[in-house]
């Protein structure tokens, strides 16, 4: 999946990040030259997805970074895009209707219709956060298997991070309990020492009084 330590994506990583994986996906069947990049390390997930108009015209890209501790689960599914079907039908009818008056515009409309029909089915990678929110990435249905493989790798890192977090919390609680017990023992020892000193003073006081009377 990854060709180098930096993966096949364009992301850079901070010192200390390890277990880096990543891959690139076509966002749709038609615009295969554009790529959606997804990568994960031992601390975070990054992705960059192109934005398109009507599933054909590129309009920049969106980038997101998600700490692993903010991911509750990773899911993949096959999605039916009703919007793509509706837009495809609209541009299809418009294209056929314009052939007599403007053949060039009709061809453009038909190309947009084909692009939307190609995106009626897609594969989606979704990152769920503990509060119930989600971040989703949509790619070509032809890349479903590759997307599922990457999702499993990311899920493994999410579980590893959760186990590490629980271990750190357990160690922190054990340290607090040990500190509390140590402080309790020290307090008890100090109280015992004070009691012994008071008892010694009370024993010495009568002896000193008796020695004073004998000297007079």
N, C-alpha and C positions, 0 to 999 in steps of 0.2 A: 504493500500500500504506500509506503513512504520510501522514496529513493535515497534520501539523505537524512541526517539528523534534523535538518530544517524542514523536511517533508517537501512535497510537491507544491506547496502553497507559497505565497509571497510574504507570509508573516515572519516577524522577528520575535525573539524570545529573550527574557531577562536571565541573567546568571542564576543558576540554581534550579531552573525549570528542567524537568527531565521527562522521560517516557513520552516524547513528542510524537504525535501521529497526525495525519491529515491527508486530504485528497481534494481533487477538483472535479466539479460536476457541471454538465450542461443544464442550464435552467429550463430549456425546452428542446423539443425535437428539431425545430426549425432554426433557431439562432444558436447553433451548436458551437459557434466560434466564441461566444461569451462563456465565461466560466464563473461558477459559484465555488468559493474556496471555504473549506471547513477544516479546522485544526484544533487539537487539544493537547494540553501538557498536564503535568502533575498538579497544576494550580488553577488553570482556566481553560475556557473554550473560546475560540475566536471564529467568526465567519464574516465573509464579505459576499453579498449577493447583488447582482445587477438588477436595476429597475427597468421595466419596459412598458411601453404603451401599446395596447392591443396585442401583447405577446410577441411583438416584432420589432418595435422601434426602441433602441436603448436610450435610457434617461438616467445616466449616472449609476451609482451603486450605494447600498447601505452597508455599514460595518457595525459589528456588535462584539463586545467582549463580556463574557459571563464567568465569574468565579465559580469554581466547581462547588463550593459550599452553598451557592445559591441555586443549585440544580437538584431537584428532588428526584427526577426521573427523565429518561430519554426514550422517546417513542418514534416509531416509523409507521406510516400507513399509506395506502393508496387512496387518492382523493379524486372525486368526480367534480369537475369545475363547471357548474351550471352557467356561470357568467361567460366562460369561453364559448360554450355551445350557443348561447343566445347571440353574442356578438358575431360569431361565425355565420349564423343563419342570416343575420341582418346584412352583413357585408356581402354575403353570397347573393341575396336577392337584389341588393343595390347594384352589384357588379353586373349581373345578367341584365338588369334593367337599363344600364348605361352603355351597353355595347354599341347600340345604334348611334348614339349621340357623341360619346367620347370613349373610344376603345382603350386609350392609355389609362384613364381613370378607372375604367372597368377592370382592367388587368390588375391595377394596384389594389382595388377592393377585393378581388378574388384571391390575391396573395395574402391579404390580411385575414380573409375568411379561412384559408388553408392553415395559416399559422394558429388561429384560434381553435380550429378543429383538431390540430395536432396536440394542443394543450388541454384537451377535454379531460384526459386522464393524466395524473401526475403523481409523483412520489413526494412525501413530506416528512421531514425530520423536525421533531418538536422537542424543545427543552422546557420542561415544567419546573416552576419554582415552588418553594414550600408554601407560599401564600395563595397559590392557585393560578397565578399568571403563567403565560407561556410565550415562547419565541419560536416561530416556525420558519423553516426553509423549504421552498418548493423547487424540485428539480425534475428533469425529464423522466418519464415513466421507464425509459430504457435503462436508466441508471439506478433502478430500485435495489437490485442485489448489492451493488457496490455501496449504496447509501446504508443499507441494513448492516453490512459488515463494519462500516465505520461507526455506526450507532452503538453496536455491541462493544467496540473498543472504548468508546467514550463512557458508556454505562459502567464498564469495569473500573474506570478511573474515578467515576463519581462514587461508587461503592467503596473503593479504596480510601478516598478522601474522607468519606463518612466514618469509616472504621478508625482512621487516624484521628479524626476529631473526637470520637467517643473515647479513644485511648487517652488523648491529651486531657479531656475533661476528667476521666477517671484518675489519672495521675495527679491532676490538680486537686481533686477532692481528697485523695490519699495524703497529699502533702499538707493540705489544710488540717486534716484530722491529726496527722503526726505532730504538726506545730501546736495544735490545741492541747494534745496530750502532754507534750514536752513542757508547755507553759504551766499546765496543771500540776505536773510533778515538781517543777521548780517552785511554784507557789506553796505547795505542801511542805517541801523541804525548808523553805524560808520560815513558814509558820512554826514548824517543829523546832528550828534553830532558835527562834524568838522565845518559844515556850521554855526551852532548855536554859536560855540565858536568864529569863525571869525566875525560873526555879533556882538557878545558881545564886542569883542575887538575894533571893529570899532566905536561902540557907546561910549565906555569908553575913547577912545583917545581924542576926542574934549573936553570932560568934564575936563580931566586932563590938557589939554593945557589952558583952560579958567581959571582954578584954579591957574595955575602957573602965568598967566598974572596978575590976581587980587592980588596975593601976592607980586609981584614986585611993 
